[in-house]
Amino acid sequence: MVARDLADKANRPDFPRWAARARATGGCAQPIHLKGRVDYRDPATGQLLHRYSTAHEPGGVLRVACKTRRASRCPACAETYRADTYQLIRAGLAGGKGVPASVAAHPAAFVTLTAPSFGVVHSRRETPGGSVAPCHPRRNAVPCPHGRVLSCTTRHGADDSRLGQPLCPDCYDHAGSVLFNALAPELWRRFTLALRRRIAKAAGLTVRELRDVLTVSFAKVAEYQRRGVVHFHAVIRLDGPDGPASTPPGWATYALLADAVNEAAGVVTVSTPTAPDLPARSLAWGDQVDVRPITTSGELTDKAVAGYVAKYATKAAECVGTLDRRIRPTDDPAELPVSAHARRLITECLRLGAMEELAGLRLAEWAHMLGFRGHFSTKSRDYSTTLGTLRADRIDHNRREAEITTGRLPFPDEEPVIVLADWRYVGQGLTPGEALLTAALTGQPLPPLSPQQGGSST
């Protein structure tokens, strides 16, 4: 079937135009199919000057890139998102994209905030010498209430499927794990408020007075640990009152920032709602708070930090053995193609999500994300440019390239014209043959087709 589909697509009369569209989408693995037309009319007379119709496109549809950030869905579009995130992060550290180069002299820290422990899990620990230490050796370990000895002397490999899995699934605090994921965005918000308070206190100012002399700018990304909980990587920078274009006061040093981060991370908490058989609990960051200076040379440069942060911008919970789609009402959790640990976490999300007292956390709706419903990458207003600006610049660049290639666009920007568009969504994805051809034409990797991804009928 795949060979026949491949031959049909390659031998079709409009293949050159189809190939051009495949390249125009950047090799998108799940393009969106649209039908419709665009009319260009004279604003004074209403006369039709030009009409574009998808009737002239291969298969009668226009395919546009899906623009997802998930590498598991579309490697091509995810790579574009990763590259944009890289530019956004680096601009806030070295300048560019509208940010002055002087920002490189501002104190900046790379901060990692982790989750607390919810139970003993298999882990890979490396010694300072580079060798791998035993997982959890316990010489005199006794069985847990469920009859399992919480000890493991295995030196796990980097790809060991047991990493992140509880030594005793029945001892593991699944409820605490999914509640932490659900409340992690609120915990981060409280951390940023506490951070500003700590900086103001160190400077002998009130928070209101601090705004007149200092701006705390940040960009962060969420990463799933193998045990299924999120932690945050963040770039935090100290600016003057007008953002990156202004110099921070002399007392605003990296040492002050590092102390304030450690203090703020150690004091903020968030309480979970109370429900039957589920008393309220106080959640906080884990003990492993890492704060390191970002420098212009050495190991942690602006390029290294931007690359590290951008790498996680295209990944989500599917990296820890769960799904990259929502759980449907017709899904049976026992039949889902997920790891045993992810299944327990998903089931806990569904159980807690059915409680009226926890409805605001939307745990059932975000069960595939193990309870986390926050944005994976966020930034403060003054950190640097925006993803929207980067996308607009790319559109302008492509427009200029098209003008160079074709001689001119139908209607240059300086000519007044009314644009009337009428679009209709008719599908998404590629057939197996189209997927193979697209990968060959664009050099993009071929993702595995699934019912959620493939299935073009054109």
Secondary structure, DSSP 8 states (H G I E B T S, - for coil): -HHHHHHHHHHSTTHHHHHHHHHHTTS-SS-EEEEEEEEEE-TTT--EEEEEEGGGSGGG-EEE------TTT-HHHHHHHHHHHHHHHHHHHH-BTTB-GGGGGS-EEEEEE-----S-B---EE-TTS-EE-SB--TT--B-TTS-B--B-----TT-TTTT-BSSTTTS-HHHHHHHHHHHHHHHHHHHHHHHHHHHHHHT--HHHHHTT-EEEEEEEEEE-TTS-EEEEEEEEEEBTTBTTS---TT--HHHHHHHHHHHHHH--EE---BTTB---EE---S--EEEE--SSSSS-HHHHHHHHHHHTT--GGGGTS-SS---TT--GGGSSS-HHHHHHHHHHHHHHTSGGGGGG-TTTTGGGTT--S-SEEE-TTSS--HHHHHHHHHHHHHHHHHHHHSS-SS-TTS--EEEEEEEEEEE---HHHHHHHHHHH--------TTT-----
